[in-house]
Amino acid sequence: MNTVLPRIAARNLLRQKKRTVLLAGAIAFGIMIVTLINGFAGSFIKNVSENFAYLMGGHVFVSGSEYTASGKRISVIRDDSVIMQALSDSGEKWSSLQKTSETSATLIFESKSIRQNLTGVDLAHSAMLKERLALIKGSWDNLAWPNAIIISQSVAKKLNVLPGDTVVAQFQTITGQNNVGEFRVAAITVDSSFVGAMMTYVQLDYLNSLIGLGKNEYMSLGIMLEKLDRSGAFANSLYTSMKGMGLQLFDRSTKQQESGSTTPFQSMIREQNNETWTGTKYRVYTIDDVLAQAKQIVVALDTASVAILIVLFAIVMIGISNTFRMAMYERIREIGTMRAVGVQRTEIRSMFLYEALFLALAGAVAGIILALIAMTIASLINFDAQSPVFLILKAGHLSFYLPPLRALGNILIIAVLTLVAVYAPANAAAKMPPAEALRTVK
């Protein structure tokens, strides 16, 4: 391999240090901005999915639906033995299970009230709940109370309650009848997010008795996996296992999406709502199905990063093209001398293109390094748990993930754009007659 031209190209860049630094700096800035966007988008959906999985109690979910004698559709799983058998037959591994029932209620204490979602779980035996909730008042021992309720700090402040106080809840049963219940505040937690502040946990058995479900019944089974990226395959395997047992199942796919604002999961639910059946019909879905709209945000961010990359470097490339055109005229006698001693036109062109390539690679590498430094600094910032952005964070911190192929793709785009920008002046330099170049006076 001929290394003379690359060495000459590198020497020419070093001869004009200030110009080289400015051009490489412009490239580095563009790469840094795009890399930060790509890094944020890379971790966005994973963080949102994991945070919602902890709020909802699983990565994969099974829910049951049936019609009452009056024709009202309700959510209920009355006998989960077949689901447990299907889990076993699927051969898939899971880390924990959580049975839940939910209702929307108005909590009242003295003259104050607030609207909350009551989520019924087995408080005393929910290891998952203890992992993700931090108590600031009360005790885990209080969860043995049959009517225990765990509320967030913001709710406690709104109602002005302390552990041991009794709050009244107004809600509707699964059949639509109004009902009330009394709950005793067992613990107050740090708000995990603005969504977490709306989550209130109560004893599953007690909530079931109030909303019209039996002791061993519930609305949804949450299955927590060891890895989030296994949720799709796990759900498909469980779906196949349940179908093989003869259970009635809603189709996991959807035929069409009604509008751009409707996610595939929403379309699937709408289609299912038009179905009729007898007995219990089950739905298997994943946290990613629920958050399909969040994936659309990631796609939008990726598209925006490409658009920003093109716009930034369209501007930068104009500057690079003009700069190399000036460099050609500055080195016109040098070019003439090289042509006079036998250097071919293609070699002159290659020399300029090597300079452009080295410039692009140096700027791209510097931009990625600067982006990594910025990511590291940003990840050290600790955000308030009540911040609206908390759901896109990882343990209260910004996190970034830059796929290696995406980084290489950005470098390749920059290299190609830089070569295209420099090709015209490089070609003009190569076509210059030696005699004319030697006669030129700067």
Steps between C-alpha positions, in 0.01 A plus 500: 500500500628846402536704820666804345178685412338445843820626669505809279131558574559476875795740472290752307235495776764558766646792306173689542425418864253781566296428189505127570387547860213728396373259232541193721331690784197574284473132411551400865221732616252351254596143591477582872142634468384204293673248728332650807159469332574141393628411848190639669267328253688173552419490872165681489268208427690264732478742794132576440420130466688402816347782705149420383564129554572570867197726529272243334664196660635305205645473150230262372135508605200270487151639555158341471171641373145374527142623471265521797137385485401861427739518205765716668858416409733458800866420554555192717708185533297255706715188474870545429596133529487465122720808459755362745497169312550684173793689654656171602437338160647797312847416631581869546673641809362787706619673817175591679122514468260764626121476510320833492154656495438868435235764539486877483395656831467828683692496829345716773646607834308754705420780253769417242479264201712381210447268201723191492538162332476227764716201407432190704798269560609258769682771696658274761656263245580730207880503478473706182312774684760516776777527241358803323339696786694705753311567823539836672236435765332188633635145498495188286359321805183707463429324171352213701194718565206360298399847377853639463566769240832639375486856370760731354645802671309745280168328573573495875579871486181576306283308749710595803514140625755299699552124543216360707238743368189358331392633161170437322495394134208550262496287182288272284486122501577302185127496424471878529349537847623775736682382810725630780776347707729600785877464470763546768821677396779246552786690335588811304748470213724728303333588170670284237384735222207718404324178394615317812340774709166386357559136599352394832536142624250311713441141612378287209250294700343805663471688171346196332235477770410864440484496121317169470772243434558177695793437730707303245396713205680796349520704180852464367807281542833680460803290412840655566786363292874513554547693176261745337603403147357150557145629549388457139626142465366413847152635418491310170602177672242545778232587244575180307496295821164644613349451154616140503305447822181606325462838674318784326755765402489841337716520191832671578514662156292772338384513140529875449581820672221753485709817506853623549419593860378149583760248613483133394412406858212749509374370167519145633296593808237673286464196280471277805232723651277418203516127571243299696548169682385288789710410803843655559722619217864582569733766368881462499699817447838654584620829642632580151150454356368753750782743423483473122455878484828548684671302224357747251679774696828310460441472125429874490821572693703284263343670199566840655865408563546407133334826391720700739807314376420585138419866571808557719733340255344662198615825661836359606564343159452835327772641724728200439451522123586871492798448732647226280443713192705775668765244599525389139581854385746549787688184396467545125875522435555198723247310293670611180839381627358160596340463157825604331698223674251233393224492760180390326169684505332220692770523767450877539127440538562218748730720708220755556249225567732343758519837675120518505472144630751558780323822591161326515631208707682730745190718544269200535715329763538827692123556483424154637752546782345838589154340492613221733643757741173698488301180557711412803455846652124501429460154655640633829209742543244371751145604409218555746287188536187712445630643174280431194810364320560235766343223291763538226785479751690207642503508880448878489785563253521557128640199319627458147554207268669547164481191277846445346350461152325836536830669593676334205212605275536863606875489434438348157244770415745774602783343302287471185363854530849643553639312198210624288561858616871485415473306174433806278805705614714183503396420145569858392850478650565170322398641159725806522775497229852491660636790290209726590531413868874577503446837335240601761614763746322496841 
